[in-house]
């Protein structure tokens, strides 16, 4: 847990980005680790588990109680004794003062107290792993949201480039129509394409605002905070295999839950054995009477002893509790095995998908480069009067499709890379 906390507070200097337009990914991650609501909830759960992980909560320490009391009564007294005497007294006062200190210490309870302490320690470790897993999940979400913002920004940039080409088309078509060398159809087609691209731009701007809001919510900030992704999306060569399973927080958490269930099983079995406890006390009592046979009485002093309690039959409640714990332990073992099998499947699928996605990104980069060059050539041909409206329209559409495919391929590959980093336990220690 110390290592996690160190990473949380040294992952990077948190800058005040509320008034800034650009946000670096490392700053976004640092803000999320401090302000994200899910992370804060997990931290609170860890604090609660640590608070309960004590010897006193396990029942290993004695309990000490102090008692005290004062009682006074005013009674009318009328007594006839066997020797003929008669005692009568009105408003006779009787005062009693009592005090006691009592200690009770369970010495043996079938070793349940030791199993309970082990279970509390296991629960504390569970909470620590839950916190780490939640931190990784939050970082994964932040990375996805961060590059989703950048994806929309890139799409908007491509649409603005197409709108710039549209304006050239409209200008040229207008000049040619006025000079008698063009047709009104070319001008209308140019304006139609321009309107289509403007409509897509409006949709893209709305989508960008939505992605910015999603990112801000993950950062625990106001949804309307201006934010823009400054880091370029890059991909790294990473591997996932059986050797990285020991750093998988999900697998570690599943194993820890199995350990907790086992400690609970051993704790419940202790209920079948006797309980031996030691008790000690110091008692003080004093009574003063204004009338009666006993006018004053006082006793004080220590006392101690051993108690044994053995529940021989309780309607099979202990047996049912033990059986329930056994079933719970069986379930956690199955869940742990299931988690391991799912991890093995992920190793194969993620590595295969990531390799294919990186190859696809490379292919789409070439296609985007070709489409961009074709658009430049088609625009120049249009300016020189050699190109046609159909040619420039086709070049624009190819450029738009190539750009969309490239940005989407990069984004999907980044998501897969982030999932691999999460499973290998590198999201917190490695800045993507």
N, C-alpha and C positions, 0 to 999 in steps of 0.2 A: 504493500500500500504506500510506503514511503516513496518508492520509485515512481508510482503513478502520480502522486501529489507533486513530486519534483518536476515531472514532465508538464503537468498542468500549469505550473507557475513559471516555467522557463521555456515553454514552447515558442515564445516570441513576445516581444513587447507589444502590448495591446495599445493601438493608437486610437485616437478619437476620430472615428470615421463618420460621425453623424453629419459633419459639414463637408465631407469629402465626396468626390465622385468615384474615385478609384479605390478598390479594395483588394489587397493581396490575399492569396489563399491562406498563407500561414496566419495572417491576422484574423481571417474569418474563422479558422479552426480554434485559435486562442480564445476568441470571443465566445464561441460555442461551448468550449470546455468550461467556461466560467459562468455563462448566462443561460445556456440551453436548459429549458425546464425539465426535460427528461433526465439530464445529467444531475441537476440539482436534487431531483427526487431520489435518484439512486444514491447520491452522496448522503442525503438525510437517512435513507435506509441503512447505509453503512454505519453512520453514527449511532443509530438505534441498536444495531447488532453489537457494536463495540460496547455500548453502555450496558447491555445485558450479559456480556461475557465476563462475569466476575465469579469468584468463589462463593460469595454470598448468594447470588442468584441460583447457583448450583446446589445450595443447601449444605455447604461444607462448613459454615461458620455457625457459632451458637447464637441463640436469641436471648436477649436480656430485657426483662420488663421491670419497671418500678411502679409500685402501687402505693397509694396513700389515701387516708380517709379521716374524716372527723364527723362525729354524730353527737347530738345533744337532744335529750328529751326532758320535759318537765311534766312529772306525773303526780297525781294525788295518790298517796300511799295509805292503805288501811290493812293492817295485819293483826291477826290474833294468834298468839303462839300457844304451844301445848302447856307451857308452865303458867298460863294465865295472863301473861303480859299482852298488852295491846299497843300497837304502834300506829299512829296516825300522823300523817304529814301532808300538807298541801304544797303543791308546786315543788316537789323534790326533784332536784336536777341530777341527771346522769350524763356523763361525758365519756366518750370513747374515742381514743386516738389510735390509729393503726397505720403501719407502714411496712412495706415488704419489697425486697429485691429478689427476683427469681431469674435463674439461668437454666436454659435447656439446650443441650448439645447432643445432636444425633451422632453417635459414634459409628454405627453400622446400619446400613439400610439395603443390604444386598449389593453393595458397590454402586447403587444407582446414582449417588451424588457424583462419583467420579465419571460415570458414563454421561451424566447430564452436563458436567463441565466440558467434556470432550465434544458433546453435541453443540454446546454454545460456541465453542471455538470453531467448530465446523460451520456453524451458521454465520459467524463473523467472516470466515474465509469465503463463504458463499456470497455474502454481501459485497465483499471486495471484488470478487470476480464479476458479479453482476454490474458493479460500477464500471469496471474496466470494459466489459462487453457493451454497456450502454454508451460509454465514451466512444468506442469504436463505431458503434451503429450511428451515433450522432455525427462523427467525423465523416462517415460514409455518406450520410444524407447531405451534409454540408458540401462535400465535393461534388455530388450529383447536382445539387441546386446551383452551386457556383458556376459550373460549366454549362448548366442549362441556361443561365443568364447569358453567358458568353455565346452559346449556340444561337440564341435569338438575336444577339447583337450582330453576329456574323451574317445571319440571314438578312437583317435589315440593311447591313452594308452592301450586300449583293444586290438587293432590290434598289437601293439608291443608285448603284452603278447602272442598273438597267434603266432606271428613270432618266439618268443622264443621257444614255444612248437614245431613249425615246425623244428627249427634247431635240437632239440633233436630227432625228428622223423627221420630226414635225417641222422644224425649221427648213430643212431641205425640201420636204414635200410641199411646203407653202410657197417657197421661192420658185420651184419648178412649175407649180400650178399657175402662179401669177405670170410666169414667163411663157406659159403655153407649152412647156415641154413635159409636164407631168399630168397626173390624173387625180381627180378628187378622191378616188378609191384608195390611192396610196396614203393620202392625208388622213382619211377616216380610219384606215387600218392602224396608222401610227398613233392617232389619238385614242383608239380603242385599246391598243396594247398599253399605252401610257396610263389610261384609267384602270386597267386590270392590275398593273403593277402598283399603282397608288392604293388600290383597295387592299392588295396583299401587304403593302407597307403598314397600313392602318391596323390590319389584323396582327401583323408582327409586333407592332408597338404595344398593342393590348396584351399580347402573349408575353412580351418582355416585362411589362409591369406586373403581370401575374407571377412570373418566375422570380422577380425581385422581391415581391411580397413573401413568397415561399422561403426564400433565403433569409430574409429578415426575421421571420418567425422562428426559424431554426437557430438564429443568433440571439433570440430572446429580446428583439428590439421591436420598435413600432414598424408595422408592415410598410408604411409609406416612406421609410427612410431611403433617400437616394443612394443607390449602390451600383457599381459597375465593376466587372471582372477585369483586373489588370494583368493577370498571369496567363500566359499562353498555354494551351493544352499540349502536354508532351506525354509520350508513352515510353515506358522503360521495359527492359528485358528482365522479367521476374519468373521464378519457378515455384510451383507448389507440388509437394510430394509428401510421402509418409514421414520424412524427417521433420517437417514443419508442424506436425500434429501436436507436439508438446507445447507449442506456443499459441495454440488455438484456444482463445478464451471460452468459446462455446463448449469445446470438449472438456476443458478443465472444470467448467461449471457443472457439467453433467456428472463428471466423476466425483466432484465435491458433494453434490446432492445425494449420490449413492452412499458416500461416506457418512453423511448426516443421518440418512435413513438407517444405516447399520448401527450407529450410536444410539438412535432412538430405540431400536430393537433390543439392544443390550440393556438399556435403561429400564424398559418395561419388564424384562425378565427378572430384574432385581425385586420387583413387587411380590414375588413368590417366596422371598426369604424373610426371616424375622428382622425387626427393627430394634436396636439397642440404643438407648439414649441415657445420658447422664444429666441429672438435675441437681441444682444447688439453690439455696435460698437463705436469706437473712430476714427474720420477722421481728417486728416490734409492735406490741399491743399494750395499751394502758387504759384502764377504766376507773373512773371516780364516781361514786354514788353518795348523795347526801343522806340517804336513808336506806335501810335494808340490812341484810345479814353481812353482805360483802361491801364494805365501804371503798376499798381500793384494791385494784388488781393490776399487776404488770408482769409481762413476760416478753423476753426477747432472746435472740440467739440464732446461730446458723443451723442449717440442715442440708443434707445431701443424700443422694441415692442413685440407684440404677433402675431403669425400667426396660422391660422386654415386652414387645408386642408382636404377635405372629397371627396374621390373618389366615386361618385355616380354610374358611369358606366364605365367599362374598357373592354368591349367586353367579359364579363363573365370570364376573366382570374382569378380573385380572387376566384370565385366560383369553377372553375376547380382545382385550387390549393388546396382549402379546401377539395374537393371531393377526389382528389388524396391522400391527407394526411389521410382521413378517410379510404380509401382502404388499404393504407400502414399499418395503425394501425390494421385493421382487419387481414391482413396477419400475422403481428407479433404476434397477439393473437393466431392465429391458429398454428403458428410455436411453440409458447410457450406450447400450449396444446399438440402438437405432441411430443415435447421434454419430457414432463412429462410422456406421455404414453410409450415412448421408455424407459424411466428410469424404469418405473414399470415393463416392460417386462424384462429389464436387471436384476432387483433385483431377479426375479424368476429364470431366466436362469443361471446367473452367480453363484448364491448360489448352485443351483442343480449341475451344471457342476463341480464346485470346490470340492464339497463333493465327487462326483464320481471319480474325478481325484485323490484326495488324497487316496481314497480306492484303486484305480488302482496302484498308486505309491507303496503303502504298499504290494500289491500282487506281483508287479514286483520286489520289493526288495527281497522278498522271493525266487522268481524264479531265480533271478540273483545269490543269495547265493547258491541255489541248483546247478545251472549250473557251478558255480565256483568250488564248491566242487567236482562235477562230473569230471570236467576237471583235477583237481589235482589228483584224484584217477585214472583216465584213464591214465594220464601221468606216474604215479608210476607203474601202471600195465604194461605199455609198456616198462618201464625201466627194470622191472623184467622178462620180456618175457612172461607174462601172457596175456597181452592185444593184440588186433588186430588193423590193420590199419583202419578197418571200425569203430571200437569202438572209437578210438581217433578222427577220422574225425567227427563222430557224436557228440562227446563231444565238439569239437571246434565250430562246427556250432551252437549247442545249446547255448554255452557260448556267441558267437557273437550276436545271435538273442536276448538273454535275456538282454545283456548289452545295445543293441540299444533300445530295448523297454523300459528299465528302464530310460535311459537318456532322451529319448523322452517324457516319461510320466512326469518326473520331470520338464522338460522344459515347457511343455504345462500347467501343474498345476501352475507354476510360472507366466506364462503369464496371466492366469485367476486371480490369486491372485493380480497381479499388476493392472489389470483392476478394480478389486473391490476397491483397495486402491485409485485409481484415482477417482472413482465415489463417494467415501466417503470423499474425500478431505484430505486424509492422506499421499499422496505421498511426499508432501513438508515437513510436520511436523514430519513424521516418516521415519527413515532410514530402508529400506527393509532388 
